[in-house]
Structures are given as C-alpha cells and as structure tokens.
Amino acid sequence: DLQRPPDSRTGLGHSLELQTPTPTAAAAAAANGPFAGGGGTKRASTAGDERGTSKRYKTMPAVLDPSEYPYANIGPAIGRKVLRFWPKDAYRNKGDPWFNAVVTDYEEDTGAHILTYQFGTQKEEKERVSLALKQPNELRLTDDIINLLEWYIDPKKRKKSSAVEKSVFLRKQYQAQYGTSGVSGGPKAKGKSGKANSNSAMSSGYSL
C-alpha cells in the first residue's frame, strides 16, 4: 500500500490502494471484437454506443447528414452483402480483417440491422448494428444482393439459415406481398398433391 502524508487537520494518515480501472462494456467489446461472448452470437450495439453493449437501441435520428454519414440512406438493405472490419479477429479469417456478412433483418422502429456472418451455415453468427451510423473504415457495401425473400419462401433454403428463418422483416415482407396473416412463421410449402404442407410452417420472431 501507498501512504499519504498525515492530514494537516486531523494528523491521520490514509492508506491508498492501487486500483486498475474497470473497462466499460463498450471498451471491452471494442477490444474483443464481435466474436466475444457466449453462444457465438455477436454483441448487440446501440445507436449511441457503436462498439457494443447490451442496451436496447434508441430510435435513430430522423435526419442524418450524408456528408457526415455516407450510409445515412441505406434503408433496410435486406440481402445486401457487406464487409465488416474486425482487425482483432483477423486470425479467424486467414489474416483478413474484413469479414463477409449479409443483412438479414431490419428494425423499422429503431433503424438497427442484423448482420449474419457465415450465412447459410450451421455456424451463423449475428451482430446487431446501425449501418447508417457506420463509416467506410468500419463497413463496406458490395454490389451483391441475395434474394432473401426467395430463401424465406423456399422451405429447403429457409432451413439452411436460422437468420432467415427468424427474420421479422422478411416475415412482414412476405405477409405484405402474399397477404398471409395468420402464419406462425413463413409460407407453407405445397406437396405433390398441391395441398399446403403444414409441417413446413416455422416459428417467428427472435431476440438477440
């Protein structure tokens, strides 16, 4: 322990203990990258704290200046392939700090997106992030877009991706396009007889 000189008023000495500052959740997430945490699921981040916390998203600002935020008008961007910069996890990507991901869900009320890494595999990992607030040194958009509504409609494809299966935005998109209201998940596939196969219905909704 370190000792302070006696207090001039009381004559008493005070013992000081050296303490290591406790890192904030945001700093820890920044240090560990998106693959830290249990279950292989990427950390959620908030609009106010991009690096990741467990807090729920706040509503996005009504207007973002495109000169300050290049992706301000990105919108839902469902199915868009992107590259996400995670330098501390580069060892998991053959040394490349840019990770491939697909936008698989979008929260219309908050402006938050769900990025899915290793899309279409059993090792899918998700990150909840506001793409509109990202900068080009953190995120790159590609010209490749996957028709995820097609994946959602096709039972075989849907089973390959839990992100597609649980996408609230895709469920709403399907209902808007096909007028299905009472579904518990996605559309029902038709068998050889032409009748709907109720076994193909999936559960809907999820949380990260």
C-alpha positions in Angstrom: 0.0 0.0 0.0 1.0 3.6 -0.6 0.8 6.0 2.3 -0.5 9.6 2.1 1.2 12.2 4.4 -0.9 12.8 7.5 -3.8 15.1 7.1 -2.8 18.6 8.4 -6.2 19.0 10.1 -6.6 15.5 11.7 -3.0 14.3 11.8 -4.2 10.9 10.5 -2.6 9.0 7.7 -4.6 7.4 4.9 -3.8 4.1 3.1 -4.2 4.1 -0.7 -4.7 1.0 -2.7 -3.7 0.9 -6.3 -6.7 0.0 -8.4 -6.9 -1.0 -12.0 -9.7 1.0 -13.8 -12.6 -1.3 -14.8 -13.1 -1.2 -18.5 -16.5 -0.2 -19.8 -18.7 -2.6 -21.7 -18.0 -0.6 -24.9 -14.2 -0.7 -24.4 -14.4 -4.5 -23.7 -16.4 -5.1 -26.8 -14.0 -3.0 -28.9 -11.1 -5.0 -27.6 -12.6 -8.4 -28.0 -14.3 -7.9 -31.4 -17.7 -9.3 -32.4 -16.9 -12.9 -31.6 -16.6 -12.5 -27.9 -19.4 -13.6 -25.6 -21.4 -16.8 -25.1 -23.1 -18.8 -27.8 -21.1 -17.4 -30.6 -23.6 -14.6 -31.1 -22.1 -11.2 -31.8 -22.6 -8.4 -29.3 -25.5 -6.1 -29.7 -24.7 -2.4 -30.1 -26.6 0.7 -29.6 -27.1 3.7 -31.8 -25.3 5.8 -29.1 -22.5 3.3 -28.5 -21.4 1.6 -31.7 -18.9 -0.7 -30.1 -21.4 -2.9 -28.3 -23.5 -3.0 -25.2 -26.5 -5.0 -24.0 -28.7 -1.9 -24.0 -31.6 -1.7 -26.4 -31.3 0.5 -29.5 -32.6 4.0 -29.2 -34.6 5.4 -32.1 -32.4 6.6 -34.9 -32.2 10.4 -35.5 -34.9 11.5 -38.0 -32.3 13.0 -40.3 -28.6 12.1 -40.8 -26.3 14.3 -42.8 -24.9 12.1 -45.7 -21.8 14.2 -45.8 -21.1 13.0 -42.2 -22.7 9.6 -42.5 -22.1 8.1 -46.0 -24.6 5.3 -45.4 -27.3 7.5 -44.0 -29.8 6.5 -46.7 -29.0 2.8 -46.7 -32.6 1.8 -45.6 -33.4 -1.9 -44.9 -30.8 -3.3 -47.3 -32.1 -6.8 -46.8 -29.9 -9.4 -48.5 -27.1 -7.0 -49.2 -23.6 -8.5 -48.8 -21.2 -6.3 -46.8 -17.7 -6.4 -45.4 -17.2 -5.6 -41.7 -13.9 -4.5 -40.3 -12.8 -6.6 -37.2 -9.0 -6.4 -37.0 -8.7 -8.2 -33.7 -10.5 -11.2 -35.2 -8.4 -11.3 -38.4 -6.8 -14.6 -37.2 -10.2 -16.2 -37.7 -10.4 -15.1 -41.3 -6.9 -16.1 -42.6 -5.5 -12.8 -41.5 -8.0 -10.7 -43.3 -9.7 -8.1 -41.0 -12.7 -7.7 -43.4 -15.4 -10.2 -42.7 -18.2 -11.1 -45.1 -21.7 -10.7 -43.8 -25.3 -10.5 -45.1 -28.0 -8.1 -43.9 -30.8 -10.5 -42.8 -33.1 -8.3 -40.7 -34.0 -4.7 -40.1 -35.8 -3.0 -37.2 -38.0 -0.3 -38.8 -38.7 1.4 -35.4 -35.0 1.7 -34.4 -33.0 1.6 -37.6 -31.0 -1.3 -36.4 -29.8 -4.0 -38.8 -28.9 -7.7 -38.2 -25.7 -8.8 -39.9 -25.2 -12.5 -40.3 -21.7 -13.9 -40.7 -21.1 -17.4 -42.2 -24.5 -17.1 -43.8 -26.3 -20.3 -44.7 -24.2 -22.5 -42.5 -24.7 -24.0 -39.1 -22.1 -21.6 -37.7 -24.1 -18.4 -38.4 -23.2 -15.6 -36.0 -25.2 -12.3 -35.7 -24.3 -8.7 -35.0 -26.9 -6.1 -34.3 -25.7 -2.7 -35.6 -26.9 0.5 -37.1 -25.3 0.6 -40.6 -26.4 4.1 -41.2 -24.0 5.3 -38.5 -21.0 3.4 -39.8 -18.1 4.8 -41.7 -16.2 3.3 -44.7 -13.3 2.3 -42.5 -15.7 0.1 -40.5 -18.1 -1.1 -43.2 -18.0 -1.6 -47.0 -21.0 -2.3 -49.1 -20.7 -4.8 -52.0 -22.8 -4.9 -55.2 -24.0 -8.4 -54.3 -27.6 -8.9 -53.1 -29.2 -12.2 -52.1 -33.0 -12.5 -52.6 -33.8 -13.5 -49.0 -37.5 -13.4 -49.6 -36.9 -16.3 -52.0 -35.0 -18.1 -49.2 -37.8 -17.4 -46.8 -40.4 -18.8 -49.2 -38.4 -22.0 -50.1 -38.5 -24.4 -47.1 -35.2 -26.1 -48.1 -33.3 -22.8 -48.3 -35.0 -21.5 -45.2 -33.8 -24.5 -43.1 -30.2 -23.6 -44.1 -30.3 -20.2 -42.4 -31.7 -19.6 -38.9 -31.2 -15.9 -39.6 -33.7 -16.1 -42.5 -36.0 -18.3 -40.6 -36.2 -15.8 -37.7 -36.2 -12.6 -39.7 -39.1 -10.4 -38.6 -38.6 -8.1 -41.6 -38.8 -11.0 -44.1 -42.0 -12.3 -42.4 -43.6 -8.9 -42.7 -42.4 -8.6 -46.3 -44.0 -12.0 -47.1 -47.3 -11.1 -45.5 -47.4 -7.8 -47.3 -46.7 -9.4 -50.6 -48.8 -12.6 -50.3 -51.5 -11.5 -47.8 -50.8 -14.2 -45.3 -51.9 -13.0 -41.9 -52.3 -16.0 -39.5 -48.9 -17.5 -40.0 -46.7 -18.5 -37.1 -43.7 -18.2 -39.4 -43.2 -18.4 -43.1 -45.3 -19.7 -46.0 -46.5 -23.3 -46.3 -44.9 -25.4 -49.0 -47.1 -27.4 -51.3 -46.6 -31.1 -51.7 -47.2 -33.3 -54.7 -50.9 -33.2 -54.2 -50.9 -29.4 -54.4 -52.0 -29.0 -50.8 -50.2 -26.9 -48.3 -47.9 -28.9 -46.0 -48.4 -27.6 -42.5 -45.2 -29.2 -41.3 -43.2 -26.5 -43.2 -44.5 -23.7 -41.1 -41.8 -22.2 -38.8 -41.9 -20.2 -35.6 -41.4 -16.4 -36.0 -39.7 -13.7 -34.0 -36.4 -13.7 -32.1 -34.2 -11.6 -30.0 -30.5 -11.1 -29.7 
